[in-house]
Amino acid sequence: MAWILLVIAGLTEIIWAIGLKEAHGFTELVPSIITILFLIISFFLFARAMKTIPIGTAYAIFTGIGAAGTAIVGILWFNEPVSIGKIVFLCILLFGIIGLKLSDTEEVE
């Protein structure tokens, strides 16, 4: 369950990051409220996940999902520039997230 909470926390981080852009420095009411709401949800879920997932792994995955997801949304919805390099490094980031998840589930002897 902690892993599900962590993934949802990372996904909600994407929402509040987009909200920050749309809130224009918290001058737009609705995007500002959405941003604050999802920021609270995101950190609440992140904190719950850290009850059982090691902090280093949890934080790397949480920020990785948020960073990669936000970059992808920027490319797809905000027409931010895309390059082969950006795609390669986003893939490396995603592989790192998957690797952290897989390595955390292995038993330590």
C-alpha positions in Angstrom: 0.0 0.0 0.0 2.9 2.4 0.7 4.1 2.1 -2.8 0.7 3.0 -4.2 0.6 6.0 -1.9 4.0 7.1 -3.0 3.1 6.9 -6.7 -0.1 8.8 -6.1 1.9 11.4 -4.1 4.3 11.8 -7.1 1.4 12.2 -9.5 -0.2 14.8 -7.3 3.1 16.6 -7.2 2.8 17.0 -11.0 -0.7 18.6 -10.5 0.5 21.1 -8.0 3.6 22.0 -10.1 1.4 22.7 -13.0 -0.9 24.7 -10.6 2.1 26.8 -9.6 2.5 27.8 -13.3 -1.2 28.5 -13.8 -1.5 30.4 -10.5 0.9 33.1 -11.8 2.5 33.8 -8.5 -0.7 33.0 -6.6 -2.6 35.9 -8.3 -5.2 33.6 -9.9 -7.6 32.3 -7.2 -8.8 28.9 -8.6 -5.4 27.6 -9.7 -3.9 28.8 -6.4 -6.5 26.9 -4.4 -6.0 23.8 -6.5 -2.2 24.1 -6.1 -2.4 24.4 -2.3 -4.9 21.5 -2.1 -2.8 19.2 -4.2 0.4 20.3 -2.3 -1.2 19.2 0.9 -2.5 15.9 -0.5 0.9 15.2 -2.1 2.9 15.7 1.1 0.4 13.9 3.2 0.6 10.8 1.0 4.4 11.1 0.8 4.6 11.2 4.6 2.3 8.1 4.9 4.5 6.2 2.4 7.6 7.0 4.3 6.3 5.1 7.3 7.5 1.9 5.6 9.6 3.0 2.6 13.2 4.2 3.4 13.4 8.0 3.1 16.1 8.0 0.4 14.2 5.7 -1.8 10.9 7.4 -1.1 12.2 10.9 -1.8 14.0 9.9 -4.9 10.9 8.2 -6.4 8.6 11.0 -5.2 10.7 13.8 -6.8 11.5 11.6 -9.8 7.9 11.0 -10.7 7.2 14.7 -10.1 10.1 15.9 -12.2 9.6 13.5 -15.1 5.9 14.0 -15.1 6.1 17.7 -15.0 8.6 17.8 -17.8 6.4 15.5 -19.9 3.4 17.7 -19.3 5.4 20.7 -20.2 6.3 19.2 -23.5 2.9 17.9 -24.3 0.6 20.7 -23.1 2.8 23.8 -22.8 4.7 23.3 -26.0 8.0 23.4 -24.2 11.1 22.6 -26.3 11.9 18.9 -26.7 15.1 17.4 -27.9 16.6 13.9 -28.2 18.7 14.7 -25.1 15.7 15.6 -23.0 13.9 12.4 -24.0 17.0 10.3 -23.3 17.5 11.8 -19.8 13.8 11.5 -19.0 14.0 7.8 -19.9 17.1 7.5 -17.7 15.3 9.2 -14.8 12.3 6.8 -15.3 14.6 3.8 -15.4 16.2 5.0 -12.2 12.8 5.3 -10.5 11.9 1.8 -11.6 15.4 0.5 -10.5 15.0 2.0 -7.0 11.6 0.4 -6.6 12.9 -3.0 -7.7 16.1 -2.8 -5.6 14.1 -1.8 -2.5 12.0 -5.0 -2.7 15.0 -7.3 -2.7 15.8 -9.0 0.6 19.0 -8.0 2.4 21.0 -11.0 3.5 
